[in-house]
Amino acid sequence: MSKTVKDLTAGTAGGIAQVLVGQPFDIVKVRMQTAPKGTYSGMVHCAGGILRNEGPLAFYKGTLTPLLGIGVCVSIQFGALEYAKRLFAAQNSAFGLGGEGGKNLTGSQLFTSGVFAGLANSVVSGPVEHIRIRLQTQSNTKPLYAGPWDAIRKIYTGHGVAGLYKGQVATLIREASGYGIYFLVYEKLVQREMATKGIRRDQISPVNPILYGAAAGYALWAVIYPIDMIKSRMQTDGFSPATGQKYKSTLDCVRTVWRTEGIGAFTRGLGPTLIRSPFANGATFLGFEMAMRVLD
């Protein structure tokens, strides 16, 4: 099996783990981000309302899209990341840098690898998250879409490829900046343990990818949360003035939210995100690292 196929397969395992663990928290986050100001008094109020009005299965509403799509997204992330790391390692090795095989990458090389992974991922993550958010926020009693495929069909028929990629500017900014930090933090923690203990990557305790993934997840959300909120607003907005469009562009969305709702709107829904983050990101890296060991 080639290195690229291994990277993609292990990334898929990490992505599936991420969705199964993180989906209930994600729907609460999205509802709080996109609801009018004052709709929910907090995370518990939001989660309680979903449970009471829509039932426990509502926490996995729209799961099919991310289960398929996020599996592909995380696969692309890790595939692109490992590809960029190999390029930098080869470059280091040619100049006698980075230790054995040039694999001890610098912080800037790891950050750049993460940015590349985020940009590659955004091609798929933009429409996948758009469809997921539409399904998560639609009415439970009068749903506009019967499911992910129906949503894709209706949006594409009415608005073309551009409709599927609604909110893509915010997605690109989020993915590039977020995954640059995300993989930098994780890889540096892995490097530190390997150097301190003098061990190989596959000798690291399975507990530590969970801890390092949790730390990387917190670093990611510290950077991208306001951008993520704007992305959610753009992806739940109408497609035209006739369908309730509020924002003309990403910048207009930022200005409008700031003017009408204040700075607090940019952190609304942060609670469930911070609770979700260590579990979802820990599961992602554990799934990836364990799959890589099996595939090796």
C-alpha positions in Angstrom: 0.0 0.0 0.0 1.4 3.4 -1.0 2.1 6.1 1.6 -0.6 8.3 0.1 -3.3 5.6 0.3 -2.3 4.8 3.9 -2.5 8.5 4.8 -6.0 8.8 3.2 -7.3 5.6 4.8 -6.0 6.6 8.2 -7.5 10.1 7.8 -10.9 8.6 7.0 -10.8 6.6 10.2 -10.0 9.8 12.1 -12.8 11.6 10.4 -15.4 9.0 11.2 -14.4 9.0 14.8 -14.6 12.8 14.9 -18.2 12.9 13.5 -19.5 10.1 15.8 -18.1 11.8 18.9 -18.7 15.5 18.0 -22.0 15.6 16.1 -24.3 16.2 19.1 -22.2 19.1 20.3 -21.9 20.5 16.8 -25.7 20.8 16.3 -26.0 22.8 19.5 -23.2 25.1 18.4 -24.7 25.7 15.0 -28.2 26.4 16.5 -26.7 28.9 18.9 -24.6 30.6 16.2 -27.5 31.0 13.8 -30.5 31.7 16.0 -31.6 35.3 16.6 -30.2 37.0 19.6 -32.0 36.0 22.8 -33.4 32.7 21.5 -31.3 30.7 23.9 -30.1 31.7 27.3 -27.2 29.2 27.0 -25.9 25.8 25.9 -28.1 23.8 28.3 -31.2 25.8 27.3 -30.5 25.1 23.6 -29.7 21.4 24.1 -32.8 21.0 26.3 -35.0 22.6 23.7 -33.7 20.3 21.0 -34.2 17.2 23.2 -37.7 18.3 24.3 -39.1 19.4 21.0 -37.3 17.1 18.5 -36.2 14.1 20.5 -32.7 12.6 21.1 -32.2 11.6 17.4 -32.2 15.3 16.5 -28.7 15.5 17.9 -27.6 13.4 15.0 -29.7 15.3 12.4 -27.7 15.7 9.2 -25.1 13.1 10.3 -25.1 11.2 7.0 -23.5 14.2 5.2 -20.7 14.7 7.6 -20.2 11.0 8.2 -19.5 10.6 4.5 -18.2 14.1 3.8 -16.1 14.7 6.9 -14.6 11.2 6.5 -13.4 12.5 3.1 -12.5 15.9 4.4 -10.2 14.5 7.2 -8.8 12.0 4.7 -7.8 14.9 2.5 -6.5 16.9 5.4 -4.1 14.1 6.6 -3.2 13.1 3.0 -2.3 16.7 2.1 -0.5 17.2 5.5 1.6 14.1 5.2 2.4 14.9 1.5 3.6 18.4 2.4 5.6 17.0 5.4 7.4 14.6 3.1 8.3 17.4 0.7 9.7 19.5 3.5 11.6 16.4 4.9 13.1 15.8 1.5 14.1 19.4 1.3 15.7 19.3 4.8 17.5 16.1 4.0 19.0 17.6 0.9 20.5 20.4 3.0 21.5 18.1 5.9 18.8 19.5 8.2 16.0 18.1 10.4 17.8 15.0 11.7 17.3 11.5 10.3 15.6 11.8 6.9 14.9 15.5 7.5 11.7 14.6 9.3 12.2 17.0 12.3 10.3 19.9 10.6 10.5 23.5 11.8 7.4 25.3 13.2 7.0 27.3 9.9 7.2 24.1 7.9 4.5 22.4 10.0 2.3 25.5 9.9 2.7 25.7 6.1 1.8 22.0 5.8 -1.3 22.6 7.9 -2.3 25.6 5.7 -1.9 23.4 2.6 -4.0 20.7 4.3 -6.7 23.2 5.2 -6.9 24.7 1.7 -7.0 21.2 0.1 -9.8 20.2 2.5 -11.9 23.3 1.9 -12.8 22.1 -1.6 -14.9 19.4 0.0 -15.6 20.8 3.5 -17.3 24.0 2.1 -20.3 22.2 0.5 -20.4 19.4 3.0 -20.7 21.8 5.9 -23.1 23.9 4.0 -25.5 21.0 3.5 -25.0 19.8 7.1 -25.8 23.3 8.5 -28.9 23.6 6.3 -30.2 20.3 7.6 -29.3 21.1 11.2 -31.2 24.4 11.2 -34.3 23.7 9.2 -37.7 23.3 10.8 -38.4 20.0 12.3 -42.2 20.2 11.5 -41.9 21.7 8.0 -38.5 20.7 6.7 -37.4 22.2 3.4 -35.1 19.3 2.6 -35.9 15.6 3.0 -32.2 14.7 3.5 -28.7 15.5 2.3 -29.2 14.3 -1.3 -32.5 16.3 -1.6 -30.7 19.4 -0.3 -27.9 19.0 -2.8 -30.3 18.5 -5.6 -32.5 21.5 -4.7 -29.7 23.9 -4.0 -27.8 22.9 -7.2 -30.9 23.1 -9.3 -31.8 26.5 -8.0 -28.4 28.1 -7.6 -25.8 26.0 -9.3 -22.3 25.2 -8.0 -22.0 28.6 -6.5 -25.0 27.8 -4.3 -23.4 24.7 -3.0 -20.2 26.7 -2.2 -22.1 29.5 -0.4 -19.9 30.9 2.4 -16.7 29.6 0.7 -14.7 32.8 1.4 -15.1 32.3 5.1 -14.4 28.6 4.8 -11.1 29.3 3.0 -10.0 31.7 5.7 -11.1 29.4 8.5 -9.5 26.3 7.1 -6.1 27.9 6.2 -5.6 29.7 9.5 -7.2 27.0 11.7 -5.4 24.0 10.3 -2.1 25.8 10.2 -2.3 26.2 14.0 -4.0 22.8 14.5 -1.3 20.6 13.0 1.5 22.9 14.2 0.5 22.3 17.8 -0.2 18.6 17.4 3.1 17.8 15.6 5.2 19.9 17.9 3.8 18.0 20.9 4.5 14.7 19.2 8.1 15.9 18.3 8.7 16.9 21.9 7.7 13.5 23.3 9.7 11.6 20.7 12.8 13.8 21.4 12.4 13.7 25.2 11.9 9.9 25.4 14.0 8.9 22.5 11.2 6.9 20.9 9.5 6.4 17.5 6.1 7.8 16.7 4.5 4.4 16.8 5.8 3.9 20.4 3.9 6.9 21.8 1.1 5.8 24.2 -2.4 5.8 22.6 -3.5 8.1 25.4 -1.2 10.9 24.2 -2.7 11.5 20.8 -6.0 12.1 22.6 -4.3 14.7 24.8 -2.3 16.3 22.0 -5.4 16.3 19.8 -7.4 18.0 22.5 -4.7 20.7 22.9 -4.6 21.2 19.1 -8.4 21.5 19.0 -8.4 24.2 21.6 -5.7 26.1 19.7 -7.7 25.8 16.5 -10.9 27.2 18.0 -9.1 30.0 19.7 -8.1 31.2 16.3 -11.1 30.4 14.1 -14.3 30.7 16.2 -15.4 34.2 15.1 -14.7 33.1 11.5 -16.7 30.0 12.0 -19.6 32.0 13.2 -19.6 34.1 10.1 -19.4 31.0 7.9 -22.4 29.6 9.7 -24.4 32.8 9.2 -23.4 32.9 5.5 -24.4 29.2 5.0 -27.8 29.6 6.6 -28.6 32.9 4.8 -31.0 33.1 1.9 -29.7 32.7 -1.6 -31.3 36.0 -2.8 -33.4 38.9 -1.4 -36.5 36.9 -2.5 -35.5 34.0 -0.2 -34.6 36.1 2.8 -30.9 37.0 2.1 -29.5 39.2 4.8 -25.9 39.5 3.8 -24.4 40.7 0.5 -21.0 39.3 1.2 -18.7 37.9 3.9 -17.5 41.4 4.8 -21.1 42.7 4.9 -22.0 39.8 7.3 -19.2 40.8 9.6 -20.2 44.4 9.6 -23.9 43.7 10.0 -23.5 41.2 12.9 -21.1 43.7 14.7 -23.5 46.6 14.2 -26.7 44.8 15.2 -25.6 42.2 17.8 -22.3 43.4 19.1 -19.1 41.5 19.9 -20.9 38.8 21.9 -22.4 37.4 18.7 -18.9 36.3 17.6 -18.5 33.9 20.5 -22.1 32.7 20.8 -22.2 28.9 20.9 -18.6 28.7 22.1 -19.6 26.6 25.2 -20.6 23.4 23.3 -17.6 23.9 21.0 -15.1 23.9 23.9 -16.8 20.9 25.5 -16.9 19.0 22.1 -13.3 20.0 21.1 -11.2 17.7 23.3 -13.4 14.6 22.6 -13.8 15.1 18.8 -10.2 16.1 18.1 -8.8 13.6 20.5 -10.8 10.9 18.7 -9.6 12.2 15.3 -5.9 11.9 16.1 -6.3 8.6 18.0 -8.2 7.2 15.0 -5.5 8.4 12.6 -2.5 7.2 14.6 -4.0 3.8 15.4 -5.0 3.3 11.8 -1.5 4.2 10.7 0.0 1.6 13.0 -2.4 -1.1 11.7 -1.6 -0.2 8.1 2.1 -0.2 8.7 
